[in-house]
Amino acid sequence: MDGTLKGATFLSLLVPLLALGVPILDTAIVFARRLIKGKGLHHADNLHTHHSLMKWGLSQVQTVSFLYLIAAVFALMSVVVVLLLR
């Protein structure tokens, strides 16, 4: 198998994961916390990142702005990966 094909496959998997890093990481962390606590994975709770940020004293606007900033960083990382691995 050609190394270029493997690189393209890797890149095609990595870029969307980085671009969607915030919701993927948030979901993974919440699922891990629920498993550790022995709770059902699909029961509502206040373990998501936005709840934690608001508990730390950020307003709703600050929380959303912070999460947008982190999402932009992940998206920028995906662009950098594409440029470096081309």
C-alpha angles and dihedrals in degrees: 000000000000118000090223091060091051090049092050091049091049091048093048089055098041100049097059090044091055094043090052094039098124099056093037093051093042092052093046093049093047092048090050092050091049092049091049091050091046094240126140114271094230101047117110119248142147098260099108120111095251091055091051093049091051091048088055088060104265117139121237091259092048091048093051091045091051093049090048089052092052091046089051090052091052091047091049090050090054090052091049091050091052092050094046098044099043 
